[in-house]
């Protein structure tokens, strides 16, 4: 039942917010921008052309308004050639061809857009078909023609003859007003009796019928002030007689204001929706068809935004903005309403508060609106009963609200309403007694810690959490009536100055304080604190945490004194989301029915889409109560209505019903300036031969090197928010966004051709991407023109030809003189030539002899160089062979003699044993002989292979094979040595993998590596053999738990001659060639020796080989 009642109340609230917009607009009038530049504040008429300019006629000149500036047109000494013969504008009208017609001082003019002037169409000196020049009314007929009345006659303007043609005459009296219906009929209002006559068409000589006596209940004769006609009704404004409405179908007449002080009707106006407006001495009215009544707008000096006195007319532009114009007050405008309903202390509206400064907002279970006052007290809008309930603050009187501001209002899970006050403690409203129960700090255990209650929240157990300013957090065990305090002394709470509390879906208490954010696990009572950290982009940037919100998807949003942040639960970091906000002091956050965030700040309201990042800003021009909002003074009813409050009242709105301007603005050039002076002279010699919007190209010479463009977006809704972008093609690389600035200047552009482009966005950021443009051509100076370059070229050519001819004549003379000289010299040269030829023959002979000797010397030198190279090569090979011999002898002398001594000694002992001797001792001696023989074999094998490698006498024959047989035969070879030292050999990780290698070389490599592993592994150690395949390479590893090697040891054992053989753990000897030979053989097979070893930790010797093809 409560839910149903709440739904009904919410619907009532929505209707109360929206019904005004459905029946009549809620208008708030402000002065027209740039109003100080109006030619006169005595306004007579207004009109708007199709370009979007608003024309304002006054008693002293005509004005054109573009949303920002007013341009004044006046007659010049009342000269007819100026277009406006006089400055008192009587009528304005825009026809279907977008021509502005102006009546001033008995002269009819039309605005010439191409030249920004007015051309006279008719005057007493040029009648153009008219006989009288006093005009009461102008209208556009069904054919789009201009019509006007003078005396008893109607005329229309004929474009073909450029004159006025007679339409009809009436014998019923002076025509004061007339209107055309959609059927082609003409309704004519007469002055000084005559009433209203109706002509069915233009050809009718007499009216079809006349209305007069029936139009006013107490008058037989009337004067008609104005007429309007629609599909259903004829509206008649009667001089001093109010308004008469005639039903066109039934003829029924309804009178309005005929016997009241509001009967002095002066003018009608029909807006874009077909709604009728009337103007009278008391103000203006709009007809509310649903209620068959007029809603009035009146001057109220105590009501900001009300109309001014001495209203002359009302007007609506093509965007839906309303204008009122006055005798002495100029023009006021009311922009299209966004849809923000405002409740404040003004009693102009029924629903109002005692004080406009609202500090807390909430609804009760019935949907009634509770508004806490910053100056104390509580206002409740009881929508159901239509009452405004007021609960004042008191000096803590029992049953009343205590001292101070009401800073928090909360409805708990049992639908009880709680209040927190600045100095009066915590309150609970008792609905049955209409009283407030209070809890205040008294210093005792279990009482409230502080009377400044800023926040209230409820956990899943039904306990309340109370945030105080200066007293920490109190858990209120409601059933036990006990407060449990959490402060800086008994917990890790980071500050006792609490701004906000919120319990999330995981039953965690989020605490916004004056010094950081704190999160309390209610179950474990553990606190987690977060602070602003300079330089850390993942921390909050302001320590004053003002407000907190958990959105529908579980996201936690934090509002601070320095930004809006989204909490990342995964890594407990914060992501800043207010980079484009107009203000970073976040006062409150709400989520609407669409999942968008509404963020209150100290400078306006922001709509933020968390998914897309889209942002929209609202300020006072949109109907917001003031420049900013109070902390946490907001509320969402859970369905469709949001509330945000501040010092100017509380705004209520449905996000889905807000009005946005989605129409791209018309764009016009408003001025072209040369050296900061506007160009208005359109003579043929001027820079502009027409008004700039009609010019295709602007041609400037090089001295006109500083010029400016001024432009305007013809959007009248909050026009200060219009934005612009410009681009000079040929100079700019792209669009230059200049904000709301409407003028750009260019200086010292290079000669050439350019195109200047402008585009604009309206107040809601909708861009006119097409924009406007004009070509600009900068002429070069005379000395950079084509003609100048051509003339210079011709002069140079003439000079070249002249010089050529003079030079040619001189050359001919010189040729003749030189011919004589040449003849004489030729004779002498011939004689000398014969002598030289004789000498040349002799020199050639000598030179040939020298060349033959030079060749002989060269051949001998090359032969000597070849012999030297051969000797050097032979010397290097000899040195290498000597080193090999020395190494071989060293090994034979040192390492080979010892095993042979062992063999000889123990074989001698064996020869002395008899059959009766100990067989075990014989076996032991035989084993020793075997081991020494194995050492000798391995030594000789390595010596032979190494010697062959040094002389390049070894064959390299790689084949596809596996190493299994080689590994097994070498296991047999080392088996006795391993068993003797009790070494474990592990081959569990060895895989038989195919390789591409020389089998004999691999036999030597594996034998040496296994023998070394046994040699350097102590008794009881372990040797493991493993293999693996990686990226078409086979890796074989032999690891031991032996003595290990240091980095320097590894370098030495791989360098021939760097060190002698090292003895094994039990004195085993080697040649010192094993690893050198292994390294050479592995490299020969395209592999690499891999050594990993640390002293005392064992060694790993491995090598890689190309992967082979497995045999089938």
PyMOL commands that set and color helices and strands:
alter all, ss='L'
color gray80, all
select helices_A, chain A and resi 2-23+35-37+80-82+289-291+620-622+655-657+692-694+719-721+782-784+786-912+919-950+964-980+999-1015+1047-1053+1074-1084
alter helices_A, ss='H'
color red, helices_A
select strands_A, chain A and resi 30-31+43-48+54-58+61-65+70-73+89-94+100-104+107-112+117-122+137-140+146-150+153-158+163-169+174-180+186-191+196-199+209-211+224-229+233-238+242-247+253-256+265-270+276-280+283-288+293-298+311-316+322-326+331-334+341-343+358-363+369-373+378-382+387-391+406-411+417-421+426-430+435-439+453-458+464-468+473-477+482-486+498-503+508-513+516-521+526-530+545-550+556-560+563-568+573-576+586-591+597-601+605-608+615-618+634-636+642-646+649-653+667-674+677-678+697-700+706-713+723-729+736-739+743-747+752-761+767-778+958-962+984-986+994-998+1022-1030+1033-1040+1088-1093+1099-1106
alter strands_A, ss='S'
color yellow, strands_A
deselect
rebuild
show_as cartoon
